[in-house]
Amino acid sequence: MTSTRISKIVLLSFMILPRNGNAEIPLLKDFPFFEKTKEFFSPAKLEEVTLKQKVDTGCLITLSNNKGPIEIKTWKEKEVLVKAQKKGSLEELNNTTIKKIVGKDSLIIQTAGLKKGRTCSVSYTVFIPETSTLQSVQTVEGKITIAHTIHGVNAKTDYGSIDLHNVSGSVKTSCTKGSIKITSDSLTSDDSILAITGKGTITVVTPQGTNAHVHLKTNKGSVSSSHPITLETVTMEFNKVALSDFKKEVKGKTGHGGSSIKLHSCQGNIIFSQA
């Protein structure tokens, strides 16, 4: 045996043997690194959380999530029902709480972490009374789906899509990266639709004969509309560049004008359609 191999064996023995000479080999659990690695490769754990809260007519509801999708539906009950599913490691589950903050005319549901950056994902399914107003719905990462609200919607996600169908009243939505689809059942002259995304297609469907002032714009993409639009008067050169720009920004009105519809995608198409 060479001196080099002997030196390695002596060094290894020194590392694993306690100073008292007892030849007990330490277990992997004694090394935090191995425990973290084991946790990383372990299947994600699930935990179900259910919350209920009676609310008055016209209650303002806010839902804030960090990571995970949100789905909101309306029903005829006079209470809010929250069904949440937490998913992650045991440490992340223990570090993540779902808070309920009740005000006089408001209800706030939010995902909170005891330690920054160590929260699990949370998937929400929420039932709210038909008479409630969604003051704010947001998640950092995840899709937002909302159906059959009559008092307007304010929704935001950084990374994920937004799908609003059969909604009434004013709508305000934004994404950093994700598509937006809005199907509006009705718009009064006081209502508005605002949809902005950094990257993704925006599709808005409104009833036939909608009266609105519209501003449809994309930096990289195209604009199309099945609604007849009376364009604002503009003075422009008639050439290839002007025609290309014309397909990217449209200002005008449908019908007699009235409500405000503003759609803007930095990178994606704008589709304005009739129901």
C-alpha positions as CSV (number, residue, x, y, z in Angstrom):
1,M,0.0,0.0,0.0
2,T,1.4,3.4,-1.0
3,S,1.9,6.2,1.4
4,T,-0.6,8.3,-0.5
5,R,-3.4,5.7,0.0
6,I,-2.5,5.4,3.7
7,S,-2.8,9.1,4.2
8,K,-6.3,9.2,2.6
9,I,-7.5,6.3,4.9
10,V,-6.1,8.1,8.0
11,L,-7.7,11.4,7.0
12,L,-11.1,9.7,6.3
13,S,-10.9,7.8,9.7
14,F,-10.2,11.1,11.4
15,M,-13.2,12.7,9.7
16,I,-15.8,10.0,10.7
17,L,-14.4,8.8,14.0
18,P,-15.3,10.8,17.2
19,R,-12.4,12.0,19.3
20,N,-13.1,9.5,22.0
21,G,-12.2,6.7,19.7
22,N,-15.7,5.1,19.5
23,A,-16.0,3.8,16.0
24,E,-19.6,4.9,15.4
25,I,-20.2,6.0,11.8
26,P,-22.5,9.1,11.7
27,L,-25.9,8.6,9.9
28,L,-26.9,10.7,6.9
29,K,-29.6,12.4,9.0
30,D,-26.8,14.0,11.0
31,F,-25.8,16.0,8.0
32,P,-28.3,18.9,7.2
33,F,-27.3,18.8,3.5
34,F,-28.5,15.2,3.0
35,E,-31.8,16.0,4.8
36,K,-32.5,18.9,2.5
37,T,-31.7,16.8,-0.5
38,K,-34.0,14.1,0.7
39,E,-36.8,16.6,1.2
40,F,-36.3,18.0,-2.3
41,F,-36.8,14.6,-4.0
42,S,-39.7,13.6,-1.7
43,P,-43.2,13.8,-3.2
44,A,-45.1,17.0,-2.5
45,K,-47.5,16.9,0.5
46,L,-51.1,18.2,0.4
47,E,-53.2,19.9,3.0
48,E,-56.9,20.9,2.6
49,V,-58.1,24.1,4.3
50,T,-61.8,25.2,4.4
51,L,-63.0,28.6,5.6
52,K,-66.5,30.0,5.9
53,Q,-67.7,33.5,6.6
54,K,-71.2,35.1,6.6
55,V,-71.2,38.4,4.8
56,D,-73.7,41.2,4.2
57,T,-75.1,42.4,0.8
58,G,-72.5,44.4,-1.1
59,C,-69.5,43.0,0.8
60,L,-66.1,44.0,-0.7
61,I,-63.9,40.9,-1.1
62,T,-60.2,40.8,-1.5
63,L,-58.2,37.7,-2.2
64,S,-54.4,37.7,-2.3
65,N,-52.2,34.7,-3.2
66,N,-48.5,34.2,-3.7
67,K,-48.2,31.1,-5.8
68,G,-51.1,29.1,-7.2
69,P,-54.3,29.5,-9.2
70,I,-57.5,31.1,-8.1
71,E,-61.0,30.2,-9.2
72,I,-64.0,32.2,-8.1
73,K,-67.7,31.4,-8.6
74,T,-70.9,33.0,-7.4
75,W,-73.8,31.3,-5.6
76,K,-77.1,32.3,-3.9
77,E,-75.8,31.7,-0.3
78,K,-75.1,34.7,1.9
79,E,-71.6,33.5,2.9
80,V,-68.2,33.1,1.4
81,L,-66.8,29.5,1.2
82,V,-63.1,29.1,0.6
83,K,-61.6,25.7,-0.3
84,A,-57.8,25.9,-0.5
85,Q,-55.3,23.2,-1.2
86,K,-51.8,23.7,0.0
87,K,-49.0,21.8,-1.8
88,G,-45.3,21.6,-1.0
89,S,-42.8,20.2,1.4
90,L,-43.7,19.7,5.1
91,E,-41.6,22.7,6.0
92,E,-43.4,24.8,3.4
93,L,-46.8,23.6,4.5
94,N,-46.1,24.5,8.1
95,N,-44.7,27.9,7.1
96,T,-47.8,28.8,5.1
97,T,-51.0,30.1,6.6
98,I,-54.3,31.3,5.1
99,K,-55.6,34.4,6.9
100,K,-59.2,35.6,7.1
101,I,-59.6,39.3,8.0
102,V,-63.2,40.4,8.6
103,G,-64.2,44.1,8.4
104,K,-67.5,45.9,8.7
105,D,-68.3,45.7,5.0
106,S,-65.3,43.7,3.8
107,L,-63.5,40.4,3.8
108,I,-59.9,39.7,3.1
109,I,-58.5,36.3,2.3
110,Q,-54.7,36.1,2.0
111,T,-51.8,33.6,1.8
112,A,-49.2,34.4,4.4
113,G,-45.7,33.0,5.1
114,L,-44.0,32.8,8.5
115,K,-40.6,32.9,6.7
116,K,-40.0,34.8,3.5
117,G,-39.4,32.6,0.4
118,R,-40.5,29.3,2.1
119,T,-44.2,29.2,1.3
120,C,-46.0,26.4,-0.5
121,S,-48.3,26.8,-3.5
122,V,-52.0,27.3,-2.7
123,S,-54.9,26.6,-5.1
124,Y,-58.1,28.4,-4.3
125,T,-61.7,27.7,-5.1
126,V,-63.9,30.4,-3.7
127,F,-67.7,30.7,-3.7
128,I,-69.0,34.3,-3.1
129,P,-72.6,35.7,-2.9
130,E,-74.0,37.1,-6.2
131,T,-74.3,40.5,-4.5
132,S,-70.6,40.8,-3.5
133,T,-68.0,42.9,-5.2
134,L,-64.5,41.6,-6.0
135,Q,-62.5,44.6,-5.0
136,S,-59.1,42.8,-5.7
137,V,-58.0,39.4,-6.8
138,Q,-54.3,38.8,-7.3
139,T,-51.7,36.1,-7.4
140,V,-48.0,36.4,-8.2
141,E,-47.9,33.1,-10.1
142,G,-51.0,31.3,-11.3
143,K,-54.2,31.5,-13.4
144,I,-57.2,33.5,-12.3
145,T,-60.7,32.3,-13.4
146,I,-63.8,34.2,-12.4
147,A,-67.4,33.6,-13.5
148,H,-70.9,35.2,-13.2
149,T,-70.1,38.3,-11.2
150,I,-72.4,41.3,-11.6
151,H,-70.5,44.1,-9.7
152,G,-67.3,44.2,-11.6
153,V,-63.8,42.6,-11.3
154,N,-60.3,43.8,-10.5
155,A,-57.8,41.0,-11.2
156,K,-54.0,40.8,-11.5
157,T,-51.4,38.1,-11.9
158,D,-47.7,38.4,-12.8
159,Y,-47.2,35.0,-14.4
160,G,-50.4,33.4,-15.5
161,S,-53.6,33.9,-17.6
162,I,-56.8,35.6,-16.6
163,D,-60.2,34.2,-17.8
164,L,-63.4,36.1,-16.9
165,H,-66.6,34.8,-18.3
166,N,-70.2,36.0,-18.0
167,V,-69.2,39.1,-16.0
168,S,-71.0,42.4,-15.7
169,G,-69.9,45.9,-14.7
170,S,-66.4,47.4,-14.8
171,V,-63.4,45.2,-15.3
172,K,-59.7,45.9,-14.6
173,T,-57.1,43.2,-15.4
174,S,-53.3,43.1,-15.9
175,C,-50.6,40.4,-16.4
176,T,-46.9,40.6,-16.7
177,K,-46.9,37.5,-18.9
178,G,-50.1,35.8,-19.8
179,S,-53.2,36.0,-21.9
180,I,-56.5,37.7,-20.9
181,K,-60.0,36.7,-22.0
182,I,-63.0,38.6,-20.9
183,T,-66.6,37.8,-21.8
184,S,-68.9,40.6,-20.7
185,D,-72.7,40.1,-20.4
186,S,-73.5,43.8,-20.2
187,L,-71.8,47.3,-20.1
188,T,-73.5,50.5,-19.1
189,S,-72.2,53.9,-20.1
190,D,-70.6,54.2,-16.6
191,D,-68.7,50.9,-17.0
192,S,-65.2,50.3,-18.4
193,I,-62.9,47.5,-19.4
194,L,-59.2,47.8,-19.0
195,A,-56.9,44.9,-19.9
196,I,-53.1,45.2,-20.1
197,T,-50.5,42.4,-20.6
198,G,-46.8,42.5,-21.2
199,K,-46.9,39.3,-23.3
200,G,-50.0,37.5,-24.4
201,T,-53.2,37.8,-26.4
202,I,-56.1,39.8,-25.2
203,T,-59.6,38.7,-26.2
204,V,-62.7,40.7,-25.2
205,V,-66.2,39.6,-26.1
206,T,-69.1,42.0,-25.6
207,P,-72.8,41.9,-26.7
208,Q,-73.8,42.9,-30.2
209,G,-74.6,46.6,-30.4
210,T,-72.2,47.6,-27.6
211,N,-71.8,51.4,-27.3
212,A,-68.3,52.2,-26.3
213,H,-65.2,54.3,-26.9
214,V,-62.4,51.9,-27.8
215,H,-58.6,52.1,-27.8
216,L,-57.0,48.8,-29.0
217,K,-53.2,48.7,-29.1
218,T,-50.4,46.2,-29.5
219,N,-46.7,46.9,-29.9
220,K,-46.0,43.6,-31.5
221,G,-49.0,41.8,-32.9
222,S,-52.2,42.8,-34.7
223,V,-55.6,44.2,-33.8
224,S,-58.9,42.8,-35.1
225,S,-62.5,43.5,-34.4
226,S,-65.9,42.0,-35.4
227,H,-67.6,45.1,-33.9
228,P,-68.0,47.9,-36.5
229,I,-65.8,50.7,-35.3
230,T,-66.1,54.4,-36.3
231,L,-62.5,55.5,-36.4
232,E,-61.3,58.8,-35.0
233,T,-60.3,61.3,-37.7
234,V,-56.6,61.0,-38.3
235,T,-54.1,62.5,-40.8
236,M,-51.6,60.0,-42.1
237,E,-49.4,59.0,-45.0
238,F,-50.6,56.2,-47.1
239,N,-47.7,53.8,-47.3
240,K,-46.5,50.4,-46.1
241,V,-45.3,51.6,-42.7
242,A,-48.5,53.6,-42.0
243,L,-50.6,50.6,-42.9
244,S,-48.6,48.3,-40.7
245,D,-49.0,50.8,-37.7
246,F,-52.7,51.0,-38.5
247,K,-53.1,47.3,-37.8
248,K,-51.5,47.8,-34.4
249,E,-53.6,50.6,-32.9
250,V,-57.2,51.5,-33.4
251,K,-59.1,54.4,-31.7
252,G,-62.8,55.1,-32.2
253,K,-66.2,54.1,-31.1
254,T,-68.8,51.4,-31.5
255,G,-72.4,52.5,-31.8
256,H,-72.9,55.8,-30.2
257,G,-69.9,55.5,-27.8
258,G,-70.4,55.4,-24.1
259,S,-68.5,53.0,-21.9
260,S,-64.7,52.8,-22.1
261,I,-62.7,49.8,-23.5
262,K,-58.9,50.0,-23.4
263,L,-56.9,46.9,-24.4
264,H,-53.1,46.9,-24.6
265,S,-50.6,44.1,-25.2
266,C,-46.9,44.8,-25.6
267,Q,-46.4,41.5,-27.4
268,G,-49.6,39.7,-28.5
269,N,-52.8,40.2,-30.6
270,I,-55.9,42.1,-29.6
271,I,-59.2,40.5,-30.5
272,F,-62.4,42.5,-30.0
273,S,-65.5,40.4,-30.7
274,Q,-69.3,40.3,-30.6
275,A,-71.1,37.7,-28.6
